Amino acid sequence: MTKIDPQRLTAWRLFITTHARLIDAMDRDLQTAGKIPLHWYDVLIELAEAPDRRLRMHDLAEKVVLSRSGLTRLVDKLEKAGYLRREIDPQDRRGFYAILTEDGLSAQRDAWGIYAKSIAQYFAQYLNDDDARYLIELFTKMLV
Protein backbone atom coordinates (compact mmCIF):
# COMPACT_ATOMS: atom_id res chain seq x y z
CA MET A 1 0.00 0.00 0.00
CA THR A 2 1.26 3.47 -0.89
CA LYS A 3 1.75 5.76 2.06
CA ILE A 4 1.06 9.46 1.60
CA ASP A 5 2.20 11.83 4.28
CA PRO A 6 -0.59 13.78 6.02
CA GLN A 7 0.48 17.18 4.68
CA ARG A 8 0.34 16.06 1.05
CA LEU A 9 -2.94 14.27 1.64
CA THR A 10 -4.39 17.44 3.17
CA ALA A 11 -3.10 19.43 0.18
CA TRP A 12 -4.80 16.98 -2.20
CA ARG A 13 -8.11 17.12 -0.36
CA LEU A 14 -8.06 20.92 -0.23
CA PHE A 15 -7.21 21.05 -3.94
CA ILE A 16 -10.15 18.88 -5.04
CA THR A 17 -12.59 20.57 -2.64
CA THR A 18 -11.49 24.03 -3.74
CA HIS A 19 -11.71 23.07 -7.41
CA ALA A 20 -15.26 21.74 -7.01
CA ARG A 21 -16.45 24.80 -5.10
CA LEU A 22 -14.88 27.28 -7.51
CA ILE A 23 -16.36 25.54 -10.55
CA ASP A 24 -19.81 25.51 -8.89
CA ALA A 25 -19.56 29.20 -7.98
CA MET A 26 -18.41 30.20 -11.46
CA ASP A 27 -21.14 28.16 -13.12
CA ARG A 28 -23.71 29.72 -10.80
CA ASP A 29 -22.47 33.22 -11.71
CA LEU A 30 -22.83 32.43 -15.42
CA GLN A 31 -26.32 31.01 -14.95
CA THR A 32 -27.43 33.96 -12.80
CA ALA A 33 -26.28 36.30 -15.57
CA GLY A 34 -28.22 34.30 -18.16
CA LYS A 35 -25.08 33.08 -19.94
CA ILE A 36 -24.09 29.64 -21.18
CA PRO A 37 -23.09 26.98 -18.61
CA LEU A 38 -19.40 26.71 -17.75
CA HIS A 39 -18.99 23.28 -19.40
CA TRP A 40 -20.43 24.74 -22.62
CA TYR A 41 -17.97 27.63 -22.33
CA ASP A 42 -15.08 25.17 -21.95
CA VAL A 43 -15.94 23.46 -25.25
CA LEU A 44 -16.54 26.72 -27.10
CA ILE A 45 -13.27 28.34 -25.95
CA GLU A 46 -11.28 25.28 -27.04
CA LEU A 47 -12.86 25.54 -30.48
CA ALA A 48 -12.41 29.33 -30.60
CA GLU A 49 -8.69 28.92 -29.96
CA ALA A 50 -8.20 25.99 -32.36
CA PRO A 51 -6.92 26.44 -35.92
CA ASP A 52 -9.88 27.19 -38.19
CA ARG A 53 -12.07 26.95 -35.06
CA ARG A 54 -12.31 23.18 -35.46
CA LEU A 55 -11.12 20.10 -33.60
CA ARG A 56 -11.55 16.39 -34.05
CA MET A 57 -13.95 15.07 -31.44
CA HIS A 58 -11.21 12.92 -29.90
CA ASP A 59 -8.91 15.95 -29.48
CA LEU A 60 -11.74 18.06 -28.08
CA ALA A 61 -12.57 15.35 -25.52
CA GLU A 62 -8.97 15.39 -24.28
CA LYS A 63 -8.87 19.17 -24.01
CA VAL A 64 -12.08 19.42 -21.98
CA VAL A 65 -11.44 16.25 -19.97
CA LEU A 66 -14.66 14.48 -20.88
CA SER A 67 -15.30 10.91 -21.90
CA ARG A 68 -16.22 10.44 -25.54
CA SER A 69 -19.82 9.66 -24.62
CA GLY A 70 -19.99 12.68 -22.30
CA LEU A 71 -18.61 14.93 -25.02
CA THR A 72 -21.00 13.48 -27.61
CA ARG A 73 -23.99 14.34 -25.41
CA LEU A 74 -22.65 17.84 -24.79
CA VAL A 75 -21.88 18.39 -28.48
CA ASP A 76 -25.44 17.26 -29.31
CA LYS A 77 -26.75 20.07 -27.06
CA LEU A 78 -24.34 22.65 -28.47
CA GLU A 79 -25.23 21.65 -32.03
CA LYS A 80 -28.95 21.88 -31.25
CA ALA A 81 -28.35 25.38 -29.83
CA GLY A 82 -26.54 26.33 -33.06
CA TYR A 83 -23.18 26.91 -31.34
CA LEU A 84 -21.27 24.32 -33.33
CA ARG A 85 -21.71 21.90 -36.16
CA ARG A 86 -20.22 18.50 -36.87
CA GLU A 87 -18.52 17.54 -40.07
CA ILE A 88 -17.13 14.19 -41.20
CA ASP A 89 -13.34 14.09 -41.40
CA PRO A 90 -12.59 13.66 -45.11
CA GLN A 91 -9.33 11.86 -44.25
CA ASP A 92 -11.00 9.37 -41.89
CA ARG A 93 -14.71 8.98 -42.52
CA ARG A 94 -15.16 7.34 -39.10
CA GLY A 95 -14.16 10.57 -37.35
CA PHE A 96 -15.89 13.90 -36.97
CA TYR A 97 -14.84 17.49 -36.47
CA ALA A 98 -16.62 19.87 -34.13
CA ILE A 99 -16.66 23.30 -35.77
CA LEU A 100 -17.51 26.51 -33.95
CA THR A 101 -20.27 28.61 -35.51
CA GLU A 102 -20.52 32.40 -35.35
CA ASP A 103 -23.34 32.01 -32.80
CA GLY A 104 -21.08 29.80 -30.70
CA LEU A 105 -18.26 32.33 -30.87
CA SER A 106 -20.69 35.07 -29.90
CA ALA A 107 -22.01 33.05 -26.92
CA GLN A 108 -18.45 32.32 -25.73
CA ARG A 109 -17.43 35.97 -26.01
CA ASP A 110 -20.64 37.09 -24.31
CA ALA A 111 -19.96 34.80 -21.33
CA TRP A 112 -16.31 35.84 -20.98
CA GLY A 113 -16.99 39.00 -18.95
CA ILE A 114 -18.84 37.07 -16.24
CA TYR A 115 -16.33 34.23 -16.32
CA ALA A 116 -13.37 36.64 -16.05
CA LYS A 117 -15.01 38.39 -13.10
CA SER A 118 -15.52 35.01 -11.41
CA ILE A 119 -11.90 33.99 -12.01
CA ALA A 120 -10.75 37.26 -10.46
CA GLN A 121 -13.12 37.00 -7.50
CA TYR A 122 -12.71 33.33 -6.59
CA PHE A 123 -9.13 32.64 -7.66
CA ALA A 124 -6.83 35.37 -8.97
CA GLN A 125 -7.27 37.77 -6.05
CA TYR A 126 -5.61 35.22 -3.75
CA LEU A 127 -2.41 34.98 -5.83
CA ASN A 128 0.52 37.33 -5.94
CA ASP A 129 2.90 37.17 -8.92
CA ASP A 130 5.15 34.59 -7.24
CA ASP A 131 2.16 32.39 -6.37
CA ALA A 132 0.93 32.50 -9.96
CA ARG A 133 4.38 31.61 -11.33
CA TYR A 134 4.68 28.75 -8.85
CA LEU A 135 1.27 27.30 -9.73
CA ILE A 136 2.03 27.54 -13.44
CA GLU A 137 5.31 25.68 -12.89
CA LEU A 138 3.72 23.08 -10.62
CA PHE A 139 0.70 22.35 -12.81
CA THR A 140 2.87 22.27 -15.94
CA LYS A 141 5.11 19.64 -14.29
CA MET A 142 2.07 17.58 -13.34
CA LEU A 143 0.65 17.66 -16.86
CA VAL A 144 3.84 16.48 -18.59
C-alpha positions as CSV (number, residue, x, y, z in Angstrom):
1,M,0.0,0.0,0.0
2,T,1.3,3.5,-0.9
3,K,1.7,5.8,2.1
4,I,1.1,9.5,1.6
5,D,2.2,11.8,4.3
6,P,-0.6,13.8,6.0
7,Q,0.5,17.2,4.7
8,R,0.3,16.1,1.1
9,L,-2.9,14.3,1.6
10,T,-4.4,17.4,3.2
11,A,-3.1,19.4,0.2
12,W,-4.8,17.0,-2.2
13,R,-8.1,17.1,-0.4
14,L,-8.1,20.9,-0.2
15,F,-7.2,21.1,-3.9
16,I,-10.2,18.9,-5.0
17,T,-12.6,20.6,-2.6
18,T,-11.5,24.0,-3.7
19,H,-11.7,23.1,-7.4
20,A,-15.3,21.7,-7.0
21,R,-16.4,24.8,-5.1
22,L,-14.9,27.3,-7.5
23,I,-16.4,25.5,-10.5
24,D,-19.8,25.5,-8.9
25,A,-19.6,29.2,-8.0
26,M,-18.4,30.2,-11.5
27,D,-21.1,28.2,-13.1
28,R,-23.7,29.7,-10.8
29,D,-22.5,33.2,-11.7
30,L,-22.8,32.4,-15.4
31,Q,-26.3,31.0,-14.9
32,T,-27.4,34.0,-12.8
33,A,-26.3,36.3,-15.6
34,G,-28.2,34.3,-18.2
35,K,-25.1,33.1,-19.9
36,I,-24.1,29.6,-21.2
37,P,-23.1,27.0,-18.6
38,L,-19.4,26.7,-17.8
39,H,-19.0,23.3,-19.4
40,W,-20.4,24.7,-22.6
41,Y,-18.0,27.6,-22.3
42,D,-15.1,25.2,-22.0
43,V,-15.9,23.5,-25.2
44,L,-16.5,26.7,-27.1
45,I,-13.3,28.3,-26.0
46,E,-11.3,25.3,-27.0
47,L,-12.9,25.5,-30.5
48,A,-12.4,29.3,-30.6
49,E,-8.7,28.9,-30.0
50,A,-8.2,26.0,-32.4
51,P,-6.9,26.4,-35.9
52,D,-9.9,27.2,-38.2
53,R,-12.1,27.0,-35.1
54,R,-12.3,23.2,-35.5
55,L,-11.1,20.1,-33.6
56,R,-11.5,16.4,-34.0
57,M,-13.9,15.1,-31.4
58,H,-11.2,12.9,-29.9
59,D,-8.9,15.9,-29.5
60,L,-11.7,18.1,-28.1
61,A,-12.6,15.4,-25.5
62,E,-9.0,15.4,-24.3
63,K,-8.9,19.2,-24.0
64,V,-12.1,19.4,-22.0
65,V,-11.4,16.2,-20.0
66,L,-14.7,14.5,-20.9
67,S,-15.3,10.9,-21.9
68,R,-16.2,10.4,-25.5
69,S,-19.8,9.7,-24.6
70,G,-20.0,12.7,-22.3
71,L,-18.6,14.9,-25.0
72,T,-21.0,13.5,-27.6
73,R,-24.0,14.3,-25.4
74,L,-22.7,17.8,-24.8
75,V,-21.9,18.4,-28.5
76,D,-25.4,17.3,-29.3
77,K,-26.8,20.1,-27.1
78,L,-24.3,22.6,-28.5
79,E,-25.2,21.7,-32.0
80,K,-28.9,21.9,-31.3
81,A,-28.4,25.4,-29.8
82,G,-26.5,26.3,-33.1
83,Y,-23.2,26.9,-31.3
84,L,-21.3,24.3,-33.3
85,R,-21.7,21.9,-36.2
86,R,-20.2,18.5,-36.9
87,E,-18.5,17.5,-40.1
88,I,-17.1,14.2,-41.2
89,D,-13.3,14.1,-41.4
90,P,-12.6,13.7,-45.1
91,Q,-9.3,11.9,-44.2
92,D,-11.0,9.4,-41.9
93,R,-14.7,9.0,-42.5
94,R,-15.2,7.3,-39.1
95,G,-14.2,10.6,-37.3
96,F,-15.9,13.9,-37.0
97,Y,-14.8,17.5,-36.5
98,A,-16.6,19.9,-34.1
99,I,-16.7,23.3,-35.8
100,L,-17.5,26.5,-34.0
101,T,-20.3,28.6,-35.5
102,E,-20.5,32.4,-35.4
103,D,-23.3,32.0,-32.8
104,G,-21.1,29.8,-30.7
105,L,-18.3,32.3,-30.9
106,S,-20.7,35.1,-29.9
107,A,-22.0,33.0,-26.9
108,Q,-18.5,32.3,-25.7
109,R,-17.4,36.0,-26.0
110,D,-20.6,37.1,-24.3
111,A,-20.0,34.8,-21.3
112,W,-16.3,35.8,-21.0
113,G,-17.0,39.0,-19.0
114,I,-18.8,37.1,-16.2
115,Y,-16.3,34.2,-16.3
116,A,-13.4,36.6,-16.0
117,K,-15.0,38.4,-13.1
118,S,-15.5,35.0,-11.4
119,I,-11.9,34.0,-12.0
120,A,-10.8,37.3,-10.5
121,Q,-13.1,37.0,-7.5
122,Y,-12.7,33.3,-6.6
123,F,-9.1,32.6,-7.7
124,A,-6.8,35.4,-9.0
125,Q,-7.3,37.8,-6.0
126,Y,-5.6,35.2,-3.7
127,L,-2.4,35.0,-5.8
128,N,0.5,37.3,-5.9
129,D,2.9,37.2,-8.9
130,D,5.2,34.6,-7.2
131,D,2.2,32.4,-6.4
132,A,0.9,32.5,-10.0
133,R,4.4,31.6,-11.3
134,Y,4.7,28.7,-8.8
135,L,1.3,27.3,-9.7
136,I,2.0,27.5,-13.4
137,E,5.3,25.7,-12.9
138,L,3.7,23.1,-10.6
139,F,0.7,22.3,-12.8
140,T,2.9,22.3,-15.9
141,K,5.1,19.6,-14.3
142,M,2.1,17.6,-13.3
143,L,0.6,17.7,-16.9
144,V,3.8,16.5,-18.6
